[in-house]
Amino acid sequence: MTDQLTRLLQIMATLRDPEHGCEWDRAQRFETIVPHTIEEAYEVADAVARGDVADIRDELGDLLFQVVFQARIAEEAGHFEFDDVARSIADKLEARHPHIFGDTDMPGGMREERWEALKAQERAAKGAESALDGVAAALPALMRAEKLQKRAARAGFDWPDPGGPRAKVIEEMEELADAAPDEQAAEAGDLLFAAVNLVRAYGVPAEEALRAANDKFERRFRAMEALAAGAFPDLSLDEQEALWQQVKRSER
């Protein structure tokens, strides 16, 4: 395993070589690689969702290459090296599991609460001033909304039960319906944010829930197209709805 990692690091150095490297790889910077890194992370998630073990292996390789790529760019600029990246996460994992890697007793509380408490300590040590510090701006909007809400909830800013967020969703729906055209985007955002809060109140991960809903819609829509035998766009809305209900019944 070590030999293959060394080989990968050497390949990356060759690709970035100023004279003999790949023109595209030499031209990349931190910010130009980020979209590829995000894409590869989602492709790992997709492979896992499909249960394709060979694809999981390959996609993890693609994601690892992104880490190696960013580390190489940093090394060339004199910032840090790949070993520093590995050391950083190793140190962090040991610090977050003192009951395993140290002589500290198993802390009390739920696992997630312990984990978040340790991360909060790390943020404070780095000079965090807000409970929301450290929630990455580049996260998908749905996931970021949930993380912001969880951070706020840990600071005590939360409803005690789903009744509050449920009423907020209804309020935001009405405000969107009454909004002027130039206000609709803002009100739509408020509605989506409130919907995430309601889902969170039931303990359901919003990203996972919406991903499952997307998959379900795609599966049912493709089934409708198959039943219509290529004539789906020509059907009336009532006929399309009838097919939708037929597909739903077939899944029960």
Secondary structure, 3 states (H helix, E strand, C coil): CHHHHHHHHHHHHHHCCCCCCCHHHHHCCHHHHHHHHHHHHHHHHHHHHHCCHHHHHHHHHHHHHHHHHHHHHHHHCCCCCHHHHHHHHHHHHHHHCHHHHCCCCCCCCCHHHHHHHHHHHHHHHCCCCCCCCCCCCCCCHHHHHHHHHHHHHHCCCCCCCCHHHHHHHHHHHHHHHHCCHHHHHHHHHHHHHHHHHHHHHCCCCHHHHHHHHHHHHHHHHHHHHHHHCCCHHHCCHHHHHHHHHHHHHHHC
